[in-house]
Amino acid sequence: MAYERKWFEEYGHARDYKEMEKVMEDIYFPRAVIRERIAKGARVLDIGCAFGYFLKCCDDYSLETYGVDISDYAIQQAREITKAKLLNHDVNGGLAMFVDNFFDLITIFDTIEHLASPYNLLKEVHRVLRPEGKVIITVDNLHAIARIWKGGKWQGFREETHLYLFTPSSLKFLSERSGFEITRLETPFNPLPKSLRRLVVKTGLGGQIWLAARK
């Protein structure tokens, strides 16, 4: 399936991605950059960058930004939002355009579950990260309490472009087999109040898996 304008509109992603600007500012950027102590001037690649809202936050923080997305439509939108160097590219074909040991941080938000081989991509990510460089991966959590509530209507099952679904342990296993050292593994449930969110993180039942790892 081509991830172009029709796909975004049919699945409601166009609206969701506009709403994601605030989510990227308030949640993703602080977790991926501030909490991981990414220094200003660091080189960052966002794989599956969509409309570029995360990269815009990185621009504003004086990071050197790069973005890759399979969707030409998304890249066109991103060019209006971020100063990043952007590529319309299918990462199923690897990251051959980047040399070894190039990036300080690579983010892969809600993307690897769409790929033919998540392992092949993570091996490429390992190659292009500098020593001690970090990768942040997010995916839907197959162990989420929402999956139990919603059954077949759960978003992880409904999204037709999902080829894989992960639990915290399976994502950890895949990342370690790709050569990474896991530094953080959480299952946040962002809509909840902070006090309840901390509890859900500890149970492993949050709706999202957030994994941070080091080369």
Backbone as ProteinMPNN parsed JSONL, in Angstrom:
{"seq_chain_A": "MAYERKWFEEYGHARDYKEMEKVMEDIYFPRAVIRERIAKGARVLDIGCAFGYFLKCCDDYSLETYGVDISDYAIQQAREITKAKLLNHDVNGGLAMFVDNFFDLITIFDTIEHLASPYNLLKEVHRVLRPEGKVIITVDNLHAIARIWKGGKWQGFREETHLYLFTPSSLKFLSERSGFEITRLETPFNPLPKSLRRLVVKTGLGGQIWLAARK", "coords_chain_A": {"N_chain_A": [[0.841, -1.207, 0.0], [0.51, 2.181, -0.859], [1.715, 4.914, 0.932], [0.276, 7.493, 0.72], [-1.556, 10.576, 0.175], [-4.277, 9.712, 0.188], [-4.194, 7.451, 1.833], [-3.511, 8.572, 4.328], [-5.782, 10.132, 4.763], [-7.92, 8.266, 4.683], [-7.442, 6.603, 6.893], [-7.585, 8.391, 8.899], [-5.276, 9.597, 9.668], [-4.286, 12.037, 8.836], [-5.607, 14.037, 10.307], [-4.849, 13.124, 12.856], [-2.062, 13.404, 12.774], [-1.748, 16.163, 12.659], [-2.62, 16.819, 15.189], [-0.592, 15.605, 16.494], [1.533, 17.344, 16.671], [1.594, 18.809, 19.106], [1.804, 16.653, 20.854], [4.319, 15.672, 20.156], [5.908, 17.827, 20.971], [5.374, 17.911, 23.745], [5.72, 15.327, 24.787], [7.178, 13.277, 23.189], [9.575, 14.593, 22.249], [10.78, 15.618, 24.725], [11.217, 13.135, 26.045], [12.828, 11.665, 24.231], [15.015, 13.303, 23.609], [15.722, 15.297, 25.643], [15.583, 13.786, 28.089], [17.295, 11.705, 27.395], [19.627, 13.027, 27.244], [20.742, 14.244, 24.939], [23.107, 16.053, 23.235], [23.242, 19.506, 22.226], [23.651, 20.285, 18.795], [24.075, 17.694, 18.027], [23.706, 14.939, 15.728], [20.786, 13.889, 14.222], [18.519, 11.382, 13.161], [15.3, 10.802, 11.985], [13.366, 8.128, 11.414], [10.729, 7.294, 9.371], [9.465, 9.775, 9.432], [7.177, 11.21, 8.873], [5.102, 14.038, 9.006], [7.032, 15.679, 10.042], [7.053, 16.871, 12.598], [8.38, 16.099, 14.982], [11.014, 16.471, 14.158], [11.035, 19.231, 13.796], [10.943, 20.117, 16.452], [13.467, 19.246, 17.17], [15.027, 20.811, 15.451], [14.575, 23.318, 16.619], [15.969, 22.976, 18.908], [18.549, 23.134, 18.188], [19.721, 20.918, 16.877], [21.278, 18.815, 14.397], [19.451, 17.859, 11.738], [17.81, 15.069, 10.164], [15.537, 13.364, 8.048], [13.554, 10.551, 7.081], [11.11, 9.109, 4.986], [8.661, 6.889, 3.652], [6.576, 7.964, 2.31], [5.857, 10.18, -0.194], [4.008, 12.225, -0.113], [3.897, 12.806, 2.676], [6.521, 13.714, 3.051], [6.483, 16.02, 1.484], [4.742, 17.585, 3.018], [6.281, 17.77, 5.324], [8.434, 19.321, 4.506], [7.466, 21.854, 4.696], [7.505, 22.308, 7.355], [9.807, 21.546, 8.819], [13.386, 22.133, 8.991], [14.98, 20.082, 8.326], [17.149, 17.766, 6.543], [15.608, 15.977, 4.136], [14.414, 12.819, 2.969], [12.672, 10.97, 0.573], [12.103, 7.764, 0.901], [12.17, 4.198, 0.953], [12.737, 2.352, 3.683], [12.905, -0.365, 3.823], [14.716, -1.041, 1.986], [17.115, -0.523, 3.189], [19.735, 1.666, 4.521], [21.611, 2.814, 2.822], [22.417, 5.267, 1.886], [23.671, 6.601, 3.893], [26.734, 6.926, 5.673], [28.854, 4.784, 7.687], [28.713, 5.014, 11.291], [27.522, 7.618, 11.71], [25.341, 9.031, 12.9], [24.145, 10.479, 15.991], [21.783, 10.061, 17.337], [18.978, 8.073, 16.616], [15.625, 7.944, 15.791], [12.709, 5.914, 15.788], [9.669, 5.994, 15.426], [6.75, 4.264, 15.828], [6.978, 2.651, 13.478], [8.557, 0.333, 12.754], [6.905, -1.875, 12.828], [5.63, -1.932, 10.445], [7.351, -2.88, 8.557], [9.014, -5.134, 6.245], [11.21, -6.529, 7.249], [12.023, -5.93, 10.317], [14.36, -6.547, 11.729], [16.439, -6.368, 9.79], [16.405, -3.612, 9.288], [17.117, -2.607, 11.838], [19.705, -3.575, 12.09], [20.959, -2.023, 10.14], [20.517, 0.487, 11.264], [22.125, 0.22, 13.514], [24.599, 0.145, 12.246], [24.88, 2.768, 11.147], [24.831, 4.404, 13.349], [26.85, 6.271, 15.621], [29.531, 5.083, 17.793], [28.324, 4.461, 21.05], [26.086, 5.837, 20.354], [22.492, 6.444, 20.272], [19.321, 4.753, 19.992], [15.843, 5.191, 19.664], [12.84, 3.504, 19.964], [9.427, 3.131, 19.243], [6.387, 1.311, 19.552], [3.08, -0.136, 19.152], [1.749, -1.852, 21.993], [1.445, -5.204, 22.38], [0.675, -6.444, 24.672], [-0.995, -4.667, 25.865], [-3.505, -3.297, 28.02], [-5.66, -2.226, 26.728], [-5.916, -3.8, 24.457], [-7.04, -6.096, 25.493], [-9.503, -5.12, 26.356], [-10.643, -4.185, 23.933], [-10.374, -6.165, 22.027], [-10.676, -7.524, 18.811], [-11.015, -5.02, 17.735], [-8.99, -3.438, 18.536], [-6.386, -1.036, 17.947], [-3.913, -1.975, 17.032], [-4.536, -4.327, 15.71], [-6.384, -3.422, 13.826], [-5.071, -1.745, 12.02], [-4.19, -2.084, 8.784], [-1.703, -2.116, 7.587], [0.119, -3.068, 9.372], [2.589, -5.417, 9.874], [3.865, -6.796, 11.848], [3.545, -7.392, 15.379], [4.4, -6.392, 18.691], [5.574, -7.406, 21.931], [6.831, -6.115, 25.079], [9.034, -7.791, 25.78], [9.607, -9.143, 23.37], [10.356, -7.056, 21.665], [12.588, -6.13, 23.015], [14.236, -8.401, 22.803], [14.592, -8.53, 19.977], [15.967, -6.095, 19.549], [18.304, -6.454, 21.038], [19.393, -8.648, 19.683], [20.047, -7.347, 17.401], [22.269, -5.999, 18.066], [22.243, -4.058, 20.062], [22.417, -2.426, 23.3], [20.104, -2.416, 25.805], [18.755, 0.362, 27.392], [16.527, 1.53, 28.447], [13.187, 0.549, 29.022], [9.872, 0.814, 28.667], [6.272, 0.976, 29.216], [4.349, 3.214, 28.473], [1.235, 4.916, 29.089], [-0.143, 7.295, 27.754], [-2.602, 8.943, 27.829], [-3.547, 8.853, 30.443], [-3.77, 10.352, 33.782], [-0.772, 11.604, 35.413], [-0.106, 10.267, 37.836], [-1.506, 7.803, 37.709], [-0.42, 6.954, 35.328], [2.231, 6.292, 35.93], [1.839, 3.95, 37.388], [0.753, 2.194, 35.451], [2.892, 2.042, 33.69], [4.638, 0.461, 35.168], [3.284, -1.959, 35.261], [3.419, -3.002, 32.715], [1.328, -2.88, 30.954], [0.63, -0.677, 29.479], [-0.349, 1.29, 26.573], [1.631, 1.693, 24.675], [4.905, 0.699, 23.663], [8.009, 1.844, 24.735], [11.228, 2.003, 23.88], [14.613, 2.461, 24.612], [17.939, 2.364, 23.492], [21.476, 1.604, 23.316], [24.303, 1.807, 21.175]], "CA_chain_A": [[0.0, 0.0, 0.0], [1.251, 3.434, -0.921], [1.383, 5.796, 2.049], [0.118, 8.82, 0.171], [-2.605, 11.389, 0.803], [-5.489, 8.925, 0.387], [-3.988, 6.593, 3.013], [-3.593, 9.415, 5.522], [-7.164, 10.582, 4.953], [-8.804, 7.137, 4.951], [-7.199, 6.076, 8.223], [-7.689, 9.463, 9.886], [-3.955, 10.007, 10.135], [-4.021, 13.45, 8.555], [-6.043, 14.766, 11.496], [-4.052, 12.703, 14.003], [-0.716, 13.942, 12.689], [-1.792, 17.567, 13.04], [-2.699, 16.812, 16.639], [0.668, 15.082, 17.013], [2.518, 18.405, 16.89], [1.669, 19.069, 20.544], [2.304, 15.427, 21.487], [5.766, 15.633, 19.935], [6.511, 18.863, 21.817], [5.172, 17.686, 25.179], [6.046, 13.969, 25.234], [8.232, 12.569, 22.454], [10.85, 15.319, 22.271], [11.429, 15.562, 26.057], [11.67, 11.781, 26.37], [13.858, 11.177, 23.319], [16.181, 14.192, 23.521], [16.106, 15.867, 26.94], [15.841, 12.726, 29.062], [18.454, 10.917, 26.951], [20.792, 13.922, 27.32], [21.328, 14.458, 23.605], [23.737, 17.38, 23.248], [22.973, 20.403, 21.101], [24.592, 20.065, 17.703], [24.115, 16.273, 17.674], [23.124, 14.577, 14.438], [19.601, 13.082, 14.515], [17.729, 10.861, 12.043], [13.973, 10.294, 12.322], [12.917, 7.177, 10.396], [9.269, 7.382, 9.393], [9.34, 11.12, 10.024], [5.835, 11.73, 8.593], [4.999, 15.46, 8.685], [8.223, 16.384, 10.511], [6.856, 17.639, 13.834], [9.476, 15.805, 15.903], [12.226, 17.109, 13.64], [10.941, 20.658, 14.073], [11.381, 20.285, 17.839], [14.924, 19.074, 17.166], [15.558, 22.031, 14.834], [14.507, 24.402, 17.603], [16.948, 22.651, 19.961], [19.868, 23.255, 17.538], [20.261, 19.636, 16.448], [21.414, 18.637, 12.948], [18.32, 16.957, 11.555], [17.58, 14.302, 8.94], [14.306, 12.586, 8.108], [13.275, 9.616, 5.988], [9.761, 8.555, 5.003], [8.272, 6.219, 2.414], [5.495, 8.729, 1.698], [6.195, 11.448, -0.832], [3.054, 13.21, 0.42], [4.348, 13.218, 4.013], [7.749, 14.494, 2.9], [6.093, 17.354, 1.006], [4.224, 18.317, 4.175], [7.392, 17.998, 6.26], [9.291, 20.397, 4.001], [6.873, 23.115, 5.135], [7.5, 22.334, 8.819], [11.135, 21.352, 9.402], [14.568, 22.474, 8.185], [15.774, 18.859, 8.202], [17.425, 17.164, 5.243], [14.545, 14.985, 4.032], [14.505, 11.863, 1.874], [11.558, 10.063, 0.307], [12.859, 6.515, 0.762], [11.652, 2.997, 1.606], [13.837, 1.807, 4.478], [13.051, -1.8, 3.573], [15.91, -1.169, 1.157], [18.304, -0.177, 3.951], [20.128, 3.07, 4.715], [22.897, 2.877, 2.125], [22.791, 6.659, 1.605], [24.406, 7.118, 5.046], [27.973, 6.221, 5.971], [28.952, 4.192, 9.016], [29.032, 5.846, 12.462], [27.196, 8.978, 11.291], [24.334, 9.688, 13.726], [24.18, 10.382, 17.448], [20.469, 9.589, 17.771], [18.014, 7.689, 15.582], [14.303, 7.655, 16.335], [11.851, 5.097, 14.921], [8.382, 6.056, 16.11], [5.604, 3.576, 15.217], [7.37, 2.378, 12.09], [9.148, -0.978, 12.43], [5.848, -2.882, 12.678], [5.17, -1.87, 9.054], [8.448, -3.263, 7.672], [9.168, -6.55, 5.906], [12.187, -7.096, 8.176], [12.515, -5.015, 11.352], [15.743, -6.899, 12.071], [17.36, -5.803, 8.796], [16.514, -2.17, 9.512], [17.86, -2.324, 13.069], [21.125, -3.796, 11.803], [21.401, -0.833, 9.431], [20.549, 1.564, 12.262], [23.341, -0.019, 14.309], [25.756, 0.506, 11.412], [25.037, 4.208, 10.912], [24.994, 5.104, 14.626], [28.196, 6.37, 16.181], [29.708, 4.361, 19.05], [27.562, 5.056, 22.151], [24.877, 6.478, 19.843], [21.259, 5.902, 20.844], [18.131, 4.566, 19.176], [14.569, 5.173, 20.383], [11.838, 2.791, 19.184], [8.103, 2.99, 19.831], [5.403, 0.485, 18.84], [1.936, -0.554, 19.963], [2.073, -2.922, 22.935], [0.523, -6.33, 22.243], [0.21, -6.783, 26.019], [-1.734, -3.525, 26.411], [-4.825, -3.588, 28.57], [-6.635, -1.827, 25.71], [-6.149, -4.94, 23.548], [-7.963, -6.998, 26.191], [-10.817, -4.474, 26.332], [-11.199, -3.949, 22.596], [-10.304, -7.363, 21.198], [-10.34, -7.327, 17.408], [-11.113, -3.607, 17.372], [-7.779, -2.749, 19.005], [-5.728, -0.368, 16.828], [-2.825, -2.796, 16.503], [-5.129, -5.283, 14.778], [-7.154, -2.745, 12.787], [-4.2, -1.114, 11.016], [-3.914, -3.118, 7.79], [-0.304, -2.1, 7.155], [0.959, -3.71, 10.389], [3.06, -6.767, 9.552], [4.331, -7.392, 13.099], [3.142, -6.801, 16.648], [5.457, -6.66, 19.658], [5.48, -7.266, 23.38], [8.101, -5.552, 25.556], [10.122, -8.772, 25.741], [9.997, -9.464, 21.988], [11.082, -5.908, 21.122], [13.898, -6.163, 23.675], [14.99, -9.491, 22.178], [14.968, -8.111, 18.625], [16.959, -5.021, 19.626], [19.565, -7.042, 21.503], [19.936, -9.462, 18.589], [20.547, -6.41, 16.389], [23.544, -5.475, 18.55], [22.058, -2.938, 20.988], [22.296, -2.582, 24.749], [18.878, -1.752, 26.217], [18.947, 1.277, 28.523], [15.221, 1.896, 29.002], [12.072, -0.177, 28.423], [8.677, 1.24, 29.386], [5.006, 0.856, 28.49], [3.535, 4.36, 28.89], [-0.165, 5.063, 28.686], [-0.097, 8.749, 27.828], [-3.806, 9.701, 28.166], [-3.864, 8.814, 31.867], [-3.076, 11.286, 34.676], [0.6, 11.17, 35.674], [-0.033, 9.316, 38.937], [-1.928, 6.502, 37.193], [0.494, 6.585, 34.252], [3.387, 5.623, 36.542], [1.426, 2.601, 37.757], [0.61, 1.401, 34.237], [4.247, 1.796, 33.181], [5.237, -0.643, 35.931], [2.572, -3.211, 34.996], [3.664, -3.476, 31.359], [0.055, -2.933, 30.243], [0.387, 0.565, 28.756], [-0.673, 1.109, 25.171], [2.794, 1.851, 23.813], [6.239, 0.303, 24.14], [9.052, 2.857, 24.5], [12.527, 1.365, 24.115], [15.835, 3.214, 24.324], [19.078, 1.457, 23.48], [22.763, 2.221, 22.985], [25.207, 0.989, 20.352]], "C_chain_A": [[0.871, 1.251, 0.0], [0.784, 4.363, 0.187], [1.288, 7.239, 1.548], [-1.128, 9.484, 0.761], [-3.866, 10.574, 1.108], [-5.37, 8.048, 1.627], [-4.121, 7.397, 4.293], [-5.038, 9.806, 5.816], [-8.096, 9.431, 5.328], [-8.66, 6.607, 6.368], [-7.262, 7.154, 9.308], [-6.36, 10.01, 10.336], [-3.672, 11.478, 9.875], [-4.421, 14.3, 9.754], [-5.139, 14.441, 12.681], [-2.665, 13.326, 13.969], [-0.682, 15.434, 13.005], [-1.862, 17.701, 14.562], [-1.386, 16.364, 17.266], [1.705, 16.165, 17.259], [2.694, 18.681, 18.381], [2.204, 17.851, 21.296], [3.813, 15.328, 21.331], [6.474, 16.644, 20.839], [6.489, 18.478, 23.289], [5.681, 16.337, 25.671], [7.256, 13.385, 24.51], [9.574, 13.291, 22.525], [11.502, 15.3, 23.654], [11.964, 14.173, 26.398], [12.873, 11.356, 25.529], [15.13, 12.002, 23.348], [16.621, 14.69, 24.893], [16.467, 14.77, 27.923], [17.051, 11.881, 28.688], [19.73, 11.751, 26.873], [21.518, 14.026, 25.978], [21.839, 15.897, 23.536], [23.312, 18.203, 22.037], [24.072, 20.244, 20.051], [24.692, 18.613, 17.275], [23.357, 16.03, 16.371], [22.007, 13.561, 14.666], [18.911, 12.663, 13.23], [16.397, 10.345, 12.587], [13.486, 9.43, 11.164], [11.403, 7.051, 10.491], [8.847, 8.729, 9.948], [7.98, 11.76, 9.797], [5.885, 13.228, 8.287], [6.106, 16.307, 9.308], [8.089, 17.149, 11.813], [7.954, 17.365, 14.871], [10.756, 16.495, 15.451], [12.203, 18.614, 13.858], [11.367, 20.96, 15.511], [12.902, 20.186, 17.928], [15.621, 20.27, 16.514], [15.655, 23.145, 15.872], [15.499, 24.214, 18.741], [18.381, 22.676, 19.415], [20.528, 21.908, 17.28], [20.373, 19.628, 14.916], [20.456, 17.536, 12.528], [18.219, 16.354, 10.157], [16.284, 13.521, 9.122], [14.124, 11.734, 6.871], [11.83, 9.152, 6.114], [9.438, 7.953, 3.644], [7.258, 7.044, 1.625], [5.992, 10.044, 1.112], [5.27, 12.562, -0.327], [3.499, 13.716, 1.782], [5.594, 14.086, 3.927], [7.436, 15.901, 2.399], [5.552, 18.206, 2.155], [5.36, 18.702, 5.119], [8.285, 19.148, 5.804], [8.756, 21.78, 4.38], [7.043, 23.329, 6.644], [8.899, 22.317, 9.42], [12.238, 21.771, 8.429], [15.424, 21.249, 7.894], [16.061, 18.512, 6.747], [16.501, 15.956, 5.116], [14.718, 14.11, 2.799], [13.221, 11.065, 1.778], [12.176, 8.705, -0.036], [12.167, 5.401, 1.526], [12.791, 2.324, 2.358], [13.887, 0.288, 4.454], [14.282, -2.067, 2.717], [17.195, -0.781, 1.865], [18.542, 1.322, 4.032], [21.464, 3.342, 4.03], [23.344, 4.3, 1.834], [23.6, 7.278, 2.745], [25.636, 6.26, 5.328], [27.931, 5.648, 7.385], [29.196, 5.268, 10.074], [28.708, 7.332, 12.237], [26.299, 9.72, 12.281], [24.574, 9.49, 15.224], [22.892, 9.808, 18.021], [19.645, 9.234, 16.547], [16.704, 7.346, 16.273], [13.474, 6.9, 15.298], [10.502, 4.993, 15.626], [7.306, 5.349, 15.279], [5.845, 3.258, 13.737], [7.795, 0.936, 11.847], [8.104, -2.067, 12.248], [5.292, -2.935, 11.26], [6.181, -2.49, 8.08], [8.497, -4.763, 7.414], [10.144, -7.237, 6.857], [12.667, -6.031, 9.164], [13.975, -5.286, 11.725], [16.73, -6.274, 11.086], [17.511, -4.29, 8.982], [17.342, -1.881, 10.748], [19.354, -2.606, 12.902], [21.712, -2.606, 11.049], [21.488, 0.369, 10.382], [21.805, 1.436, 13.115], [24.574, 0.422, 13.532], [25.961, 2.013, 11.343], [25.085, 5.03, 12.207], [26.465, 5.161, 15.017], [28.323, 5.474, 17.415], [29.081, 5.142, 20.207], [26.335, 5.837, 21.674], [23.631, 5.758, 20.321], [20.174, 5.754, 19.787], [16.924, 4.544, 20.107], [13.542, 4.523, 19.464], [10.518, 2.822, 19.94], [7.233, 2.13, 18.917], [4.195, 0.305, 19.743], [2.335, -1.76, 20.811], [1.03, -4.033, 22.832], [-0.019, -6.789, 23.598], [-0.641, -5.678, 26.643], [-3.093, -3.952, 26.942], [-5.925, -3.208, 27.578], [-6.911, -2.956, 24.729], [-7.139, -5.92, 24.174], [-9.382, -6.437, 26.143], [-11.453, -4.519, 24.951], [-11.166, -5.17, 21.691], [-9.889, -7.036, 19.776], [-10.429, -5.895, 16.933], [-9.913, -2.79, 17.851], [-6.989, -2.232, 17.803], [-4.601, -1.195, 16.217], [-3.31, -3.827, 15.501], [-5.797, -4.589, 13.603], [-6.29, -2.157, 11.682], [-3.707, -2.168, 10.018], [-2.454, -3.172, 7.358], [0.645, -2.654, 8.216], [1.307, -5.134, 9.942], [3.513, -7.52, 10.795], [3.683, -6.665, 14.276], [4.131, -7.267, 17.702], [4.94, -6.605, 21.094], [6.766, -6.609, 23.847], [9.262, -6.543, 25.444], [10.55, -9.098, 24.315], [10.744, -8.3, 21.339], [12.48, -5.824, 21.733], [14.794, -7.223, 23.036], [15.491, -9.097, 20.792], [16.074, -7.067, 18.652], [18.317, -5.553, 20.074], [20.201, -7.902, 20.421], [20.5, -8.589, 17.469], [21.821, -5.703, 16.848], [23.45, -4.379, 19.589], [22.034, -3.369, 22.449], [21.078, -1.776, 25.204], [19.156, -0.892, 27.45], [17.637, 1.696, 29.171], [14.136, 1.122, 28.262], [10.831, 0.101, 29.261], [7.438, 0.971, 28.544], [4.084, 1.992, 28.925], [2.112, 4.289, 28.363], [-0.473, 6.539, 28.808], [-1.398, 9.446, 28.194], [-4.119, 9.75, 29.663], [-3.207, 9.959, 32.627], [-1.717, 10.722, 35.077], [0.692, 10.118, 36.77], [-0.423, 7.909, 38.488], [-0.983, 6.01, 36.101], [1.708, 5.846, 34.796], [3.056, 4.182, 36.907], [1.347, 1.7, 36.538], [1.967, 1.083, 33.633], [4.855, 0.578, 33.862], [4.563, -1.982, 35.647], [2.903, -3.801, 33.639], [2.429, -3.504, 30.489], [-0.279, -1.642, 29.495], [0.234, 0.327, 27.265], [0.513, 1.139, 24.228], [4.022, 1.236, 24.477], [7.212, 1.401, 23.76], [10.374, 2.203, 24.879], [13.644, 2.313, 23.726], [17.008, 2.256, 24.432], [20.318, 2.193, 22.989], [23.571, 1.249, 22.134], [26.412, 0.565, 21.161]], "O_chain_A": [[1.836, 1.359, 0.757], [-0.417, 4.573, 0.359], [2.104, 8.09, 1.901], [-1.686, 8.994, 1.743], [-4.458, 10.732, 2.176], [-6.328, 7.913, 2.388], [-4.77, 6.955, 5.241], [-5.467, 9.811, 6.97], [-8.962, 9.59, 6.188], [-9.648, 6.203, 6.982], [-7.026, 6.877, 10.484], [-6.3, 10.799, 11.279], [-2.904, 12.101, 10.607], [-3.669, 15.18, 10.174], [-4.713, 15.331, 13.417], [-2.142, 13.733, 15.006], [0.301, 15.924, 13.559], [-1.239, 18.588, 15.146], [-1.092, 16.692, 18.415], [2.67, 15.932, 17.987], [3.822, 18.777, 18.864], [2.961, 17.991, 22.256], [4.511, 14.943, 22.269], [7.524, 16.343, 21.407], [7.469, 18.691, 24.003], [6.038, 16.203, 26.841], [8.25, 13.036, 25.147], [10.596, 12.674, 22.826], [12.69, 14.99, 23.749], [13.044, 14.048, 26.975], [13.821, 10.764, 26.045], [16.217, 11.466, 23.136], [17.782, 14.52, 25.266], [17.538, 14.809, 28.529], [17.759, 11.392, 29.568], [20.785, 11.249, 26.486], [22.741, 13.909, 25.902], [21.082, 16.842, 23.754], [23.055, 17.662, 20.962], [25.25, 20.092, 20.372], [25.327, 18.315, 16.263], [22.49, 16.81, 15.976], [22.243, 12.495, 15.235], [18.735, 13.47, 12.317], [16.367, 9.553, 13.528], [13.227, 9.932, 10.07], [10.86, 6.741, 11.551], [7.984, 8.815, 10.822], [7.65, 12.748, 10.452], [6.631, 13.649, 7.403], [6.123, 17.525, 9.127], [8.929, 17.997, 12.112], [8.406, 18.282, 15.556], [11.495, 17.04, 16.27], [13.252, 19.216, 14.085], [12.069, 21.94, 15.761], [13.544, 20.939, 18.661], [16.683, 20.695, 16.97], [16.677, 23.822, 15.988], [15.831, 25.162, 19.452], [19.317, 22.28, 20.11], [21.739, 21.762, 17.44], [19.649, 20.35, 14.23], [20.634, 16.385, 12.927], [18.489, 16.996, 9.142], [15.974, 13.07, 10.225], [14.485, 12.129, 5.763], [11.37, 8.835, 7.211], [9.889, 8.45, 2.612], [7.097, 6.852, 0.42], [6.485, 10.912, 1.832], [5.702, 13.699, -0.138], [3.485, 14.922, 2.028], [5.714, 15.079, 4.644], [8.056, 16.868, 2.841], [5.86, 19.394, 2.258], [5.397, 19.814, 5.645], [8.834, 19.871, 6.635], [9.503, 22.759, 4.385], [6.757, 24.414, 7.151], [9.156, 22.993, 10.416], [12.05, 21.764, 7.212], [16.484, 21.367, 7.279], [15.326, 18.905, 5.84], [16.601, 15.015, 5.903], [15.11, 14.582, 1.731], [12.732, 10.542, 2.78], [12.708, 8.519, -1.13], [11.639, 5.622, 2.616], [13.71, 1.785, 1.741], [14.816, -0.301, 5.007], [14.826, -3.172, 2.718], [18.252, -0.712, 1.238], [17.688, 2.132, 3.67], [22.334, 4.013, 4.585], [24.522, 4.532, 1.563], [24.156, 8.364, 2.585], [25.589, 5.034, 5.235], [27.06, 6.001, 8.179], [29.806, 6.3, 9.794], [29.528, 8.199, 12.54], [26.476, 10.921, 12.484], [25.126, 8.479, 15.658], [22.903, 9.151, 19.062], [19.608, 9.98, 15.569], [16.675, 6.559, 17.219], [13.521, 7.196, 14.104], [10.232, 4.023, 16.334], [6.988, 5.776, 14.169], [5.021, 3.56, 12.874], [7.426, 0.362, 10.823], [8.369, -3.075, 11.593], [4.568, -3.866, 10.908], [5.886, -2.61, 6.891], [8.078, -5.563, 8.251], [9.939, -8.392, 7.23], [13.619, -5.306, 8.875], [14.732, -4.356, 12.004], [17.745, -5.712, 11.499], [18.61, -3.752, 8.851], [18.195, -0.993, 10.717], [20.18, -1.933, 13.52], [22.855, -2.224, 11.3], [22.424, 1.165, 10.304], [22.47, 2.431, 13.404], [25.493, 1.009, 14.104], [27.089, 2.49, 11.467], [25.353, 6.231, 12.161], [27.225, 4.222, 14.776], [27.309, 5.137, 18.026], [29.288, 6.35, 20.326], [25.624, 6.431, 22.485], [23.697, 4.599, 20.73], [20.111, 6.517, 18.823], [16.969, 3.961, 21.19], [13.386, 4.937, 18.315], [10.487, 2.567, 21.144], [7.322, 2.202, 17.692], [4.264, 0.557, 20.946], [3.153, -2.581, 20.398], [-0.137, -3.823, 23.16], [-1.057, -7.448, 23.661], [-0.973, -5.748, 27.826], [-3.744, -4.843, 26.396], [-7.002, -3.804, 27.588], [-8.025, -3.065, 24.217], [-7.972, -6.502, 23.479], [-10.343, -7.173, 25.921], [-12.631, -4.842, 24.803], [-11.868, -5.202, 20.68], [-8.885, -6.362, 19.55], [-9.967, -5.579, 15.837], [-9.835, -1.588, 17.597], [-6.922, -2.894, 16.767], [-4.363, -1.122, 15.012], [-2.598, -4.169, 14.557], [-5.781, -5.115, 12.49], [-6.723, -2.078, 10.532], [-2.906, -3.036, 10.367], [-2.014, -4.185, 6.813], [1.854, -2.708, 7.989], [0.422, -5.944, 9.668], [3.541, -8.751, 10.797], [3.323, -5.491, 14.184], [4.643, -8.385, 17.635], [4.009, -5.869, 21.419], [7.723, -6.548, 23.076], [10.363, -6.159, 25.049], [11.737, -9.309, 24.067], [11.664, -8.52, 20.551], [13.443, -5.486, 21.044], [15.967, -6.971, 22.763], [16.66, -9.299, 20.466], [17.017, -7.143, 17.866], [19.354, -5.149, 19.548], [21.421, -7.887, 20.257], [21.333, -9.04, 16.684], [22.388, -4.9, 16.107], [24.474, -3.814, 19.973], [21.686, -4.5, 22.785], [21.037, -0.563, 25.001], [19.726, -1.369, 28.432], [17.627, 2.164, 30.309], [14.15, 1.041, 27.034], [10.742, -0.317, 30.416], [7.523, 0.765, 27.333], [3.133, 1.759, 29.671], [1.837, 3.68, 27.328], [-0.995, 6.994, 29.826], [-1.329, 10.492, 28.839], [-4.885, 10.609, 30.101], [-2.193, 10.492, 32.176], [-1.526, 9.506, 35.083], [1.478, 9.177, 36.659], [0.242, 6.935, 38.841], [-0.763, 4.808, 35.957], [2.167, 4.877, 34.19], [3.893, 3.292, 36.754], [1.818, 0.564, 36.576], [2.178, -0.015, 33.119], [5.509, -0.241, 33.215], [5.196, -3.031, 35.776], [2.69, -4.994, 33.425], [2.452, -4.081, 29.402], [-1.368, -1.527, 28.933], [0.64, -0.716, 26.752], [0.417, 0.661, 23.098], [4.156, 1.254, 25.701], [7.247, 1.843, 22.611], [10.613, 1.889, 26.045], [13.627, 2.898, 22.643], [17.07, 1.437, 25.348], [20.236, 3.24, 22.347], [23.532, 0.036, 22.339], [27.288, -0.13, 20.646]]}, "name": "protein", "num_of_chains": 1, "seq": "MAYERKWFEEYGHARDYKEMEKVMEDIYFPRAVIRERIAKGARVLDIGCAFGYFLKCCDDYSLETYGVDISDYAIQQAREITKAKLLNHDVNGGLAMFVDNFFDLITIFDTIEHLASPYNLLKEVHRVLRPEGKVIITVDNLHAIARIWKGGKWQGFREETHLYLFTPSSLKFLSERSGFEITRLETPFNPLPKSLRRLVVKTGLGGQIWLAARK"}
